[in-house]
Amino acid sequence: MSHLPIVELLADAQDNAERAAWLLAAPVCILVREMIPVRAILRSSGCQWGVHALDIEVACDSARRDPKTGEVPAALLAARTEARQGLIKIAHGDAQRAAVS
């Protein structure tokens, strides 16, 4: 299957640490625009935690913001922070303590 070069990097990732690092570094616009192929790559790699992190990033980007503050709902921001912390742990090889599932 042919993907954008940046998505090919995810497809070519050798392990979960590389996949987590890719998810942390990928521009959010790529995550949103290429959500279907990214999700397929993560699922085929058995990375349900990656699909979860992707869903949260997309939800934050797509969420209706508070008209008074312009902020994304606090629950989504907290979920994104937790998912990113888990990705950081996986990217650094500490999968046993990773918070994402």
N, C-alpha and C positions, 0 to 999 in steps of 0.2 A: 504494500500500500504506500502511496506517495503522500507525504505531508509537507507542510512548511518546514524549512530547515530547522527552525527552533523547536518544532514539535518532533522532528526526527531525533533531536538530542534526547528527548524523553524516551522515545521508542528504542534508542540504542543504549539506554542506561543499563549498566551491568548489575546493579543491586539497589536495594531500598534506599541506601544513603544517597546515591546519585539521583534517584527519583525525588526524594524529599528535597534535596538541594535545588533541583530543577523547579519544583513547585514554589519554593521560596523565592527564586530569582526571576521567574517568568513574569513579564508584565501582565497586569490584571486584564488589559484589553485582549491579550492573546488567550488567557484563560477563558474569557467570556466568548470571544469569537470562535475559538477552536475547542469549545467545551466537549462536543461529541467525540472527536478523535482522541482528545486527551483522556476523557473518561474511558473510552474503549481500550486504550493502551494501559491505563492503570488497572482496569478490571482484568485484562488478560495477563497482567503481571501479578495478580492476586493482592493488589494494594487497595483494599477497601478503605483503609485509613486515608489514602490519597484521594479517593473519590469523595470521601466525607469532607476533606479539606477543600477540594475543588468546589463542592456544593456550597460551602460556607462563604468562600471568596465571591462566588457568583451571586449568592444571595445578598451579600453586603453591597456589591456593586449595583444590584438591581432594586434594592430596597427603597421604599418611599421614605424620604427624609422628613424629619420634623420641620414644619414650615416656620417655626419660630427660631430654631437654632441651626437648621441645615444638617443636623446630625443623623446618622443611621441609628436605629433603635439600639439601646444599650445591650439588650440580650444578644443581638447579632454581633456587636463589637466584642463582647465577652467570649462568644463562641469562636470568633476569628482569632482572638488572642490565644485561646486555649489550643486551637488547631495549629497555629503557627509555632507555639512552644513545643508541641509534639513533633512537628516537622523538624524543628531545630535539633531536638534530641535524636531523632532518627538520622538526620544528616550527619550528625557527629558520632554516629555509631552506638548510641545508647538506646537501642530499641526496647530493652527490657523496661526502662523507666518512661517510655514515650506515653504521652497522655492521649494521643489519638487512637481510635480503634476502628 
